[in-house]
Amino acid sequence: MILVAQLIVSFIASSAFTILFNVPKRALLQCGLVGMLSWVIYLLLEDFGPVVASLSASAFVGILSLIFAKIYKMPVIIFSVAGIIPLVPGGLSYDAMRKFMENDYNSAVQLAAKVFLISGAIAMGLILSEVLNQMLRRARQGR
């Protein structure tokens, strides 16, 4: 039951966040779907650690965004931004800043390092999906 609630919330969060960016109404469902599926991938791979799970989920977001962009004839960024919303370590960032303000520097630095690793993994996953896309394009063109 908790999994179903997480999926619903991730779908709503991704869809609602795209409203802030004035995404066309016809793309809200797809944006919510990308965000929800990214959270599913993250949950499935969470046992391998948050960095590996974030890397894999964001690579999946990148690939799915490229596919949706081609199908729905929209920019890739619309779907990729919506897809990474559930993956962003906002709560962890807040905890790190709170520890800094409380002068608990040991905990703060550990949390901040974790935030940087997860954020870097998200960026690397999106880059990885684009590199794979470029490699497939060149392979199809016979280069």
N, C-alpha and C positions, 0 to 999 in steps of 0.2 A: 504494500500500500504506500509506503514511503517513496518507493521508486516511481510510482505513478504520479505522486504529488510533485516530485522533483522534475519529472518530464513536463508536466503541465506548467509549472512555474518557469522553467527554462524557456518553454515555447512563448509564454506570455511576455517574459522579460525581453527576449530577443525581438519579438514583434513590437512591443511598446517602445523599445529603444530606437527602432528604426523610424518611428513617428517623429522623434526629435530631429532626425536628419531629412525630413520631408521626402521620404522614399515613396514612390507611387503606391497608391492603395492596392493595386493589383499584385504587388510583390510582398505584401505583409505576410501572407500565408507561407510563402516560400522562405522568407527570412526567418520566420519563427521555426520552420522545419529545420533549417540549417543549424540554428542555435540549439534546438532540442537534440538533434543527432550528434552535435559536437559534445554535448553533455553526456549522452549515452556512451560515446567512445571514451570519454574521460572516466566515467564510472567503471566501465569494463576494464580499463587498464590502470586504475588507481592503485592496485596492489604492487605495481612496478615502480611506484613513486610518482609524486606530482609533476616532476619535470618530464619524465617519459610520457606520462598520460597527456600532459599539455602539448608536448611536441606532436604526438600522434594525432590528437584531436584537432589541432590547428592545421596539420597537413591534410587531414580529411576535409576540414572546412575549406581550405584552398582549392582542393580538387573538386569538391561539390559546388563551390562558387563558380569555378570555371565552367562546369557543366551547365549550371543554371543560367549563367550569363549568356551562354550560347543558345540555350533553348528559348529563354524568354527575351532575348535581345536587349539586355540591360548591362550596365557596367558591372564588372566583377566586384568592385569595392562595396556595392550595396549588400551583397550576400556575405562577403567575408567579414565585414564589420559586425553584421548581425550575428554571425556564427561564433565570433570570438568573445562576445559579451559574457556568456556563462563561464568562460575560462579565465577571465581577468581576475587576478588575485587582490581584489579590493579590500576584503576583510583583513587579509594578511598585511596589506600595506597600512591599514588603519592601526592594527595592533603594533606594528613596528614603530610607527610615529608616536603612538601612545607610550610605548616603552622608552623612547627617547625623551619624551616630555617628563616621564617619571624618573629620569636619570638612571634607568636600568639599562646601561649601555651594552652589557654582555648579551642580554636577551634581544635588545633592539638590533644589534648588528647581525645576530643569527637570523632573525626574522627578515631583515632587509636583504640579506644575502639570498634567502629563499625566494623572496619576491623577485629579485633580479634574475635568478635562475629560471623561474617560471615564466617571467616576461620574455626573457631571451628565447626560451623554448617555443613560446607562442610565435614570436617573430621568425625563428628558424623554420618552424613548421610551414608557415605561409610561404617563405622563400623556397623551401624544398618542393612544395607543390608547383610553384611557378617554374622551377628548374626542370622538374619532371615533364611539365607541359611543353616546355621549349624542346626538350630532348625528343619527345614523341612527335612533335611537329616536324622537326628536322629529319627524323627517321622516315616519316611518311613522305617527305619531299625527296628522299633519296640522297641526302647529302652525306 
